[in-house]
Amino acid sequence: MTALDITEVAKRSGVPASTLRFYEERGLIASIGRRGLRRLFGPEVLERLALIAMGRAAGFSLDEVGRMFAPDGRPRIDRKMLTAQAEKLDRTIRELSAMRDGLRHAAACPHPSHLDCPTFRRILKGAASGAMGTRRKQTPRRP
């Protein structure tokens, strides 16, 4: 297969040309030359973009995704990092499931006031104690 210009890569991968240029600046992909003003990429860039998309969908940062490639461009995926991310996703799923269940209960609760409902009060108590996984961003204090 011959070199693909940036327009063709964008079309085949679904990744906008601006993102391709950004990925190139970050060292995630590399062009192999130019045809006029257009960057050219080898056909293997499509597989690499798919791996980047998978990593991003799994919640990895671009820096983490970048570390998943060896200097020669081949995948070098750290299995411990994958396991840690899977555990993080499991925690998020549990938290979101609890939140979903609480919302469904509140929507269908037969009590005239949610504060009269023992189940809702238990959910409220859990939320107040941080059990529902709500994370507040800490704002740095100014000196």
C-alpha positions as CSV (number, residue, x, y, z in Angstrom):
1,M,0.0,0.0,0.0
2,T,1.3,3.5,-0.8
3,A,1.6,6.5,1.4
4,L,-1.6,8.2,2.5
5,D,-2.0,11.9,2.6
6,I,-3.4,13.5,5.7
7,T,-6.9,14.0,4.1
8,E,-7.1,10.2,3.3
9,V,-5.9,9.3,6.8
10,A,-8.6,11.6,8.3
11,K,-11.2,10.1,6.0
12,R,-10.3,6.5,6.8
13,S,-9.7,6.9,10.5
14,G,-12.4,9.4,11.3
15,V,-9.8,11.5,13.1
16,P,-9.8,15.2,12.0
17,A,-6.7,16.5,10.3
18,S,-6.2,19.0,13.2
19,T,-6.0,16.0,15.6
20,L,-3.6,14.2,13.4
21,R,-1.3,17.2,13.4
22,F,-1.7,17.4,17.2
23,Y,-0.8,13.7,17.6
24,E,2.2,14.2,15.4
25,E,3.3,17.2,17.5
26,R,3.0,14.9,20.6
27,G,5.0,12.2,19.0
28,L,2.1,9.7,18.8
29,I,2.3,9.4,15.1
30,A,4.9,10.4,12.5
31,S,4.6,11.5,8.9
32,I,6.9,10.0,6.4
33,G,7.1,13.1,4.1
34,R,5.0,15.6,2.2
35,R,3.3,15.9,-1.0
36,G,3.1,19.6,-1.6
37,L,1.8,21.1,1.7
38,R,0.1,17.8,2.8
39,R,1.7,15.4,5.2
40,L,2.1,11.8,4.1
41,F,1.7,8.8,6.4
42,G,2.5,5.1,6.0
43,P,-0.6,2.8,6.0
44,E,0.4,1.5,9.5
45,V,-0.7,4.8,10.9
46,L,-4.4,3.6,10.7
47,E,-3.7,0.8,13.1
48,R,-1.8,3.1,15.4
49,L,-4.7,5.5,15.4
50,A,-7.0,2.7,16.3
51,L,-4.8,1.8,19.2
52,I,-4.8,5.4,20.3
53,A,-8.6,5.5,20.1
54,M,-8.9,2.3,22.2
55,G,-6.6,3.7,24.8
56,R,-8.4,7.0,25.0
57,A,-11.8,5.2,25.2
58,A,-10.4,3.2,28.1
59,G,-9.6,6.4,29.9
60,F,-5.9,6.6,29.3
61,S,-4.3,10.0,28.9
62,L,-2.3,10.8,25.7
63,D,0.9,10.6,27.7
64,E,-0.1,7.1,28.9
65,V,-1.0,6.1,25.4
66,G,2.3,7.4,24.1
67,R,4.2,5.2,26.6
68,M,2.4,2.2,25.1
69,F,4.5,2.4,22.0
70,A,8.2,1.4,21.7
71,P,10.6,3.8,20.0
72,D,10.3,1.8,16.8
73,G,6.5,2.4,16.8
74,R,5.4,-1.1,17.7
75,P,3.0,-1.5,20.6
76,R,4.6,-2.1,24.0
77,I,1.6,-2.4,26.3
78,D,2.2,-2.6,30.0
79,R,-0.2,-5.3,31.3
80,K,0.0,-3.9,34.9
81,M,-1.2,-0.6,33.6
82,L,-4.1,-2.3,31.8
83,T,-5.1,-4.2,34.9
84,A,-5.0,-1.0,37.0
85,Q,-7.1,0.9,34.5
86,A,-9.6,-2.1,34.4
87,E,-9.9,-1.9,38.2
88,K,-10.4,1.8,38.1
89,L,-13.2,1.3,35.5
90,D,-14.7,-1.4,37.8
91,R,-14.9,1.2,40.6
92,T,-16.5,3.8,38.4
93,I,-19.0,1.2,37.1
94,R,-20.0,0.4,40.7
95,E,-20.3,4.0,41.7
96,L,-22.4,4.9,38.6
97,S,-24.6,1.8,39.1
98,A,-25.3,2.9,42.7
99,M,-26.1,6.4,41.5
100,R,-28.4,5.0,38.7
101,D,-30.2,2.8,41.2
102,G,-30.7,5.7,43.6
103,L,-32.1,7.9,40.9
104,R,-34.5,5.2,39.8
105,H,-35.7,4.7,43.3
106,A,-36.1,8.5,43.8
107,A,-38.1,8.7,40.5
108,A,-40.4,5.8,41.5
109,C,-40.5,6.4,45.3
110,P,-44.1,6.1,46.6
111,H,-43.6,8.5,49.5
112,P,-45.1,11.9,49.2
113,S,-41.8,13.5,50.2
114,H,-38.5,11.9,49.5
115,L,-37.4,12.8,53.0
116,D,-40.1,10.5,54.4
117,C,-38.7,7.5,52.5
118,P,-36.2,5.3,54.6
119,T,-34.5,4.1,51.4
120,F,-34.0,7.7,50.1
121,R,-32.7,8.7,53.6
122,R,-30.2,5.8,53.5
123,I,-29.0,6.9,50.0
124,L,-28.8,10.5,51.2
125,K,-26.7,9.4,54.2
126,G,-24.4,7.5,51.9
127,A,-24.0,10.5,49.6
128,A,-23.2,12.7,52.6
129,S,-20.5,10.3,53.8
130,G,-18.9,10.0,50.4
131,A,-20.0,6.4,49.9
132,M,-21.5,7.2,46.5
133,G,-18.1,8.1,45.1
134,T,-18.7,11.8,44.6
135,R,-15.4,13.4,44.2
136,R,-14.9,17.1,44.7
137,K,-12.0,18.8,43.0
138,Q,-9.7,20.3,45.5
139,T,-9.0,23.9,44.7
140,P,-5.4,24.8,45.6
141,R,-5.2,27.4,48.3
142,R,-3.6,30.6,47.4
143,P,-0.7,31.7,49.6
